[in-house]
Amino acid sequence: MPARSLPDTLAALLVAFTPCFTARTFPTFQALVAGFLAQPGLRTVTGMLTGAGLAGRRHHDLAYRFFASAGWCPDQLGLVLLDLITAVLITADAPIVLAVDDTLWRRTGRKIHGTAWHHDGNGPGRHRPAWGHRWVVVGVICHPPFLRRAICLPILARLWIPGERDHTPLMLARELLDLVVAHVGDRRVDLVGDAAYIGKPLQGLPAQVTVTARLRCDAALYQPAPPPTGRCGRPRVKGDRLPELIVLAGMTRYRWTPVTLRCYGQTLQREVLAIGCLWYGALKAQPVQVVLSRPVGSPDGYELALVTTDLAATPAQVIERYSHRWAAETAFLDSRHLAGVGQARTRTRRSVERLIPFGLVCVSLAIVWYARHGHPAADLAAHRARAPWYRTKRTVSVADMLAALRRTLLANQYRQGQLDQHILDLFPAALVTDLDPAA
């Protein structure tokens, strides 16, 4: 799709990525982004070229060279995208909330760079082994005004290869976090993740960075270090060992407090308990706050245990912040099944390390575009008019956002009332109407 045929609204966003490419590579980037978002079929490398209307006009090596040998960095794309997200979806005085998680893309073949056997949480059976690529992804948690839930926009991704001791998933997460912190300067950053994404690699974070994660049930917690005694010898770096979590939850010295939470789209009544302590084995002398939660009226025990380095946050804020981590899971689902991220098949190292980050950036960019130029009320009304039996729909979905951008891309291909022949070959006539959301 030549740059002159891009919608002005999308072209204005893509201009921000100009410093990431050379003058010759940037038009290819524009075409592949538009082709990826406009393609209703497989988003392979040649599928992107076809979706851009360049099939038969440019050699397919143009697209393959873009991923295999062109001089651009996926991390730089992600940081530029971060600037767009903060400008459109996050207020200037609000902290940047990041979610970190890993996800698996299945692959076939043994000559593909970086493939290995991994545990697939979505697979059948007990052990669930799968051959493919596991990616550590960092996304920005946003709260668009036209949605009732938090949404995660992936910006950075790293391929994890088992066996590399210096590049564990948590170490890769720290590398991505350092990139964001260095880019945003003194702005506050809150990182949320599951129990696998808190540990020794996260020691020594800047003061404006906090981490909130699920706490392991066997975590060794200690009281804060006592004051110096004035005697000779090394002062103590930690206090006495605290009991296990299940014992702490039942101790009468701690008082549980009832709170009202807004998590996962529901209002929940819970009892919470906050304990200031040290998790010395993971974060050394960094003071942490452990938050336990359980349903109101529970006789003993706890339902959820969280740990955070944000000592100023209330237990309710900690739990609600952690609940937003689930948006990363839905982002992976939408990227796979709605946007087709990961459908491209390449083997070389640079192509493998670029394709997934490129696809995730395209999906996040589409949502940023919709936040700035979309029409949620009109799209929702049109959907209800077409499907009046679907009465539970209250907001637009990611599928609606992608469909709106796809319709804009298709409508921009009209020339004097005639659609480009390459586009006609791809799309049935029904998909270019203004009201069909499946386009």
N, C-alpha and C positions, 0 to 999 in steps of 0.2 A: 504494500500500500504506500504509494509515494507520499511524501510529507505534505504536498499540496492538497491531497485528498483527505487528510486527517480532519476530524471535527475540531473547530477552534478551541472548544472547551478542553479536549484531551491534549491537543498540541500545546496549550498553555501550561499544562502540568508537566509534560515531557521536556519542556525547555529547561526545567530545573536540573535535568540530568546531563545537560550539555558538557559540564566539566569532566564527566566520567569517561568521555569517549573522544576519539580523534574526529576531525571533520569528516573523514570518509566513513567511519564506523557509526556515527550517530544516526544517519538516515536508516541504516540497517536495523539499529535498535528500535527506532520509531516504527518501522514496518513490522518487526517481529512482535512487538508489544500489541500493536493493533491486530495483527494476524492471530495472535494467541487469544485475544479477547473476542474476536469476531468469529473464530472457527467453531462451528457447532459439532464437528466430528472430532477425531483424534487430534490432540495437540502434540503431534510429533514435530520434529524439526521441519520437515517438509510440509506438515499440516499448517504450521504457522505461516510458512511462505505462501501456501495456497490461500489461507484465510486473508492474507494481505493483498490478494489479487495479483501476485507476482509470478504465479505458475506459468511457465511458458515465456515469460518476459525476462526473467533473470535465472541464471543457472543455480541449481539447488546447492552447489558448493558455497554460495554466498552465505546461506544460513548456517551450514555446518562450520565454516571458518569462523563465523562470529562466536561460536561457543568453544571451538577447539584452539584457535590461535590468535584471535583479536586481542588487542591490549586494553582490557578493562577489568575492574575488580568488583566482585559481587558485594563486598563489604562497603565499598563506596556508594553503590546503589542504595544499600540499606540505610546508610546514614543520611543521604539526600531524601529518601522516603521518610525518614524520621522527622526531618525538618518540615516536610509537607504535612505530616500527621499532626505535629504540635501546632502548626499554624492554623489548621482547619478544625481539628477535633478536640484540642486540649487548650484550656484557658492559660493565660500567661503565668498566673500565680499558682497553678495546680501542679503537684508533683507528677513526674512521669512514672507510671506503673508498668513494669515489665513482667511478663510471664515467660518462664523458661520450661521447656519440656523436650522430650525426644520422641520421634515417631519413625516408623519403619515403612519404607517403600520396597515391596517385593520385586525381585529381579530374577531372571533366568540366565544361565550361562556362567561359566567359570573364568572367562577371559575379560570380564568387566572389572574395571578398577574399583577397589574398595568393597566388593561384595564379601559377605561372610554369613555364617549362621547366627541368627539372633532370636531372642524370645519375642513372639508376636502375641501381644495381649488380646488381639481381636481374632486370633485364629482358633480353630476347633481343637478339642483335646486338652489334656492336662499340661503337657510340656510345651506345646505350641511352637515348635521350631519353624523358622522361615529363612529363606536365602534372599538376601537383599542388602539395601543400604539403610543404615540408621543415622538420622540427622538430629542434631541438637539445634533447636530453633528458639529464638528470642523474638517475642512479639510485644506490641504496645497495647495495653488494655485501654479501651475508649468507651465512652458512654454517649453515643450520638443522641441528639434530642428526639429523633424520629424512631428510636427503638426503646423497648422497655427492659432490655438486658444489656449487659456488658458485651463487647465484641473485641476480639483479639486480632490485631493486624500484624502478621509476621514481617519482620524487617531483616533479620540476620539469621544465617544458618551455617552450620559446620558439619561436615561428614565425619562420623566417628568410625574408626577402623579398630576392631578389637586387637589386643596384643601390643598396642603402643602405650607404654606406661606413662609417658609424658603427655599423653593426650586422652585422658579419661573424659567421659561426658561432663563431669563437674569442672574439669580444667578447661574444656572447650567453652563451657558456660561462662567461666570467669574471663576468658579472652574476649568473648562477645560483650560481656558487661563492661569491661575496661574500655572497649571501643566506644560504647555509648556514653560512658561517664566522661571520657576525654573529649567527646564531641559536644556535649551539652554544658560543660564547664561546671559551675557551682550550683546548677539547678538540682533540686532534690530528685532522687531516683529510688523507687520502691520496687524491689524484686520479690516475686512470689514463685514458689515451685513446690513440688512434692518432696517426699523424704529423701529422694536421691540427690537433690540439688541444694544441699547445705552440708558443709564439711570443711576440712582443712584448706582447700584451695580458696575459700572465701574469707580467709583471715586477712586482716589489714586493709579492709575496705575504707574508702574516704568517709569522712563524717557525714556527708550529705546522702549516703547510700544506706538503705536499710534492707534487710532480708527477712522474709517471712516464709516459713515452710512447715510441713507436717513433721512432728517430732517422733522419732523412733521410740517404741515402748521400752526398749532396753537402754535408753540413753543414760549415761552416768552424769547426774547433776550434782552440783556442789553449791554450798552457801558462798556468798561473796567473801573475798579475802579479809581477814581481820586486820585491824590497824596494827602498825609496827609496835612491838613491845619495848623497843629501846635496848634490847639485849644484843650481844654479838651473834653473828650468824646471818644467814640469808632469811629475809622475811618470807612469810607464807604467801603463795600466789593464789591459793584457793582455801575456802573454808572446809567445814566438815561435809562429808558425803550425805546427800539427801536420800531418803527412801525411794523405792521405785514408784512410778506414777500411780499405780493402782493403790499403793499404800497412802501416798499423798492425798489422793482423792477421798480417802476415808478418814483422814485425821480430823479430829474436832477442833484443832487449833486454827484451821483455815475456814473461812466463811464463804460459802457460795452465794452469788448474787444473781437474782433473776433479771434477764434482759430480753428485749425484743429485737430480733435480727431480721434483716432482709437479705435472704440468700437464695440463689437459684430460682428467682422469680416468685418466691413464697415468703410469707411472714411467719417466722418461727419464734416460739417461746422457749427459751433455754436458761439454764443455770450455768454461770461461768465462775471460774476461779483463776486468778492471776498470781503468779509466784515469780519474784525476782531472784535470779540465781546465775550461776556460771555453768556453761557446757564446755568444760575445759578440754575434753578430748577432741572436740570439733573446732571450737572458736577461741580456745585459750582463755585469756583474761577478759575477753569482750563480754560485758554484762548483757544478759538476755532476759527476756520475759517469757515465761511458759504460761500458756493459756489452755485450761481444760474446759470442756463444754459437755453438757449432758441435758436430756429433756427435763423439764420441770417436774419435780416429784420423784425422780429416780432415787431409790434407796441408797445406792452406793455406786462406785466405779465412775467411769467417764466414757463418753462417746467419741470425742475428738480431742487430740492433743496437738497444739501448735507451739512453735517457738519463733520468736522475733527479736531482732536487735533494735526495734523501735520501742524504746522505753516510755515514750510519751503517749503512745496510742492506747486507747481503751480496749478492753477485751472484745467488745462488740465491733470496733473498727478492725481489729486484727482478724476476727473470724470472717467478716464481710470482705475484707481485702483478699483473704485466702480463697474465698468462694469464687472470686473472679478468675482464678486460675483455670476453671473449667472451660472458659471461653477459648483457651488454646486448643482443647480437644475438639470443640466444634469447628474451629478454624481448620484443623487438619482434615476433618471430615468434609467440609465444604470445598477445600482445595482439591481433594482427590475426586470427589464425585460430582461436583458442580462445575469446577473450573478445569479439571483435567490435568492438574499438576502431577508430574511424574509419568505421563504417558509417553514421553519421548524416550527413545532408547539409544544410548551412546555408550562407548566403551573406554575411550581414552580418559586420562586423569583430569585434564582441564575441562573437558566437556561434562564429565560426571559432576565435578565440583561446582559447575556453574548453572546447570539446567534447573535443579530444584530451587536454588535461591532466586533465579530469574522468574520462575513461575510463581513463587510466593510473593515476590515484589509486584508482579502483574495483578494478582488478586487483591492485594492491599491497595494498590493504586486505583483499581476499579471502585473500591469502597470510598476512597478519598474523593474520587471524581463524583460519586453519587452524593456524598455529603455536601459538596459544593454546588453541583448543578442538577441533582435529581429532583423529582417531584413526588415525594412519598405519599401525600394525600391523594393525588391523581392516580398513582399506580395502585394504591390500595382500593380506591373506589372502582377502578377498572377491573381489578381482580374479583371484587365482590359481585360486580355486575355479571361477569362471565360465569362465576361459580357461586350462586346464592345459597347453595346448600352447605358451603364451607363457612360456618358461622363463628368459628373460633379464631379466625385471623384478625388480629388487632393492629399489627404493624407489618411493614414490608420485611422481606427476608433477604438473605444474601443472594438467593436465586433471582429475586426481583431486581436487585441492584445490577447484577451481571446482565440480565435481560435488557434493562433500560439502556445500559451502555452499548450492548450489541445492536439494539435498534438504532441508536444514534450513529454507530459506525456504518450500518447498512444504508440508512437514509442519506448519509453523506456521499454515497457512491452514485447517486442519481446525477445524470448529466442530461439536461434538457428533457427531463421527464422519462429518460430511459436508464435502466439499471445496467451497470457494467456487466458484460457477458460472463466474466469470470465469477462474479458474485451470483449471477443467475444459475450457473452450473452448480454452485454449492447449496443454495437455499431454495426451498420450495416457495411459491408465491405467498403462501399463508404466513410465512415467517417475517415478511417485510411489512406487514400491516402495523399500524401504530398501537394496536390493542393486544397483540398476541404476546404474552410474557415469556413464551418458550423460545423466542428468537435468540 
